Amino acid sequence: MSINVHTSGKLGRIVPPILAFVLFVGLWQLIVAQADIPPYMLPKPSDIALSVGDNWRSLLGSVYTTALETVIGFLLSVVGGVVGAIVLASSKVVERSVYPYAIVLQTIPIVAVAPIIVIWFDAGLRSIVIIAFLIGFCPMLSNTLIGLNSTDRNLQQLFRLYNASKWQTMWRLRIPAALPYIVGGLKISCSLCVIGAIVGEYVAGVGGGQGGLGYAITYAAMRIQTPYLFACGLTASLLGIAFYQLVNGLSRRLLGSWHESELAADHE
């Protein structure tokens, strides 16, 4: 009985979005076909599907390039953000001295910074990875720092009572307590890194030896290949969703057995 309830609960979450998607695509196809709108203005879903079939090799190559840039930039932002937050949380003087500049960095539009990075590091994979890193770094740093500074004061006093060193308190108390905040930063950063990689491709051109999705979007727009332009944009969105779902799965593995945010989701 419980299995049936669990299955019906899953279906209740999955079926409505699928039905809404099918209805939306059907209406889109019908309205554009009936209005006789040319494909270069607004393509039908069938036009987009045909463009994917005609260009699937180049589309897969673009997805691979953007995914590679995103993963490298994301991993660097995670390491840099967590390590930076630990350093800042270890000293209030360092935090008050450095953290305001991290906030300033977060407020600068990445589109304004990207051309400077390309000038400094040349066009290609390296510049795009740096851009993806910068856009994902600040959420990781901020979330992790908030988590480290939110550790229960009573538990910190207990660690001091047992003569725990500052680093023992950090590794055995503050970092585990900050884990939900770190996971929150991961969820924000993973999607932003996809955006950063695509923005970098707009500015830097190709990523490595093969153009990414940003380059493919620019190329399709210049040649007025609107169906393929839509296909690239939708693929970029799916790539962001895929990264988010991977991080969400990691979140469930890390927090699912003890934290309220995941326990509540499992029991819905």
Buried (B, 14 or more C-beta within 10 A) or exposed (E): EEEEEEEEEEEEEEEEEEEEEEEEBEEBBEEBEEEEEEBEEBBBBBBBEBBBEBBEEBBEBBBBBBBBBBBBBBBBBBEBBBEBBBEBBBEEEEBEEBBEEBEEEBEEEBEEBBEEBBEEBEBBBBBBBBBBBBBBBBBBBBBBBBBBBEBEEEEBEEBEEEEBEEEEBBEEBBBEBBBBBBBBBBBBBBBBBBBBBBBBBBBBBBBBEBBBBBBBBBBBEEEEBBBBBBBBBEBBEEBBEBBBEEBBEBBBEBBBEEBEEBEEEEEE
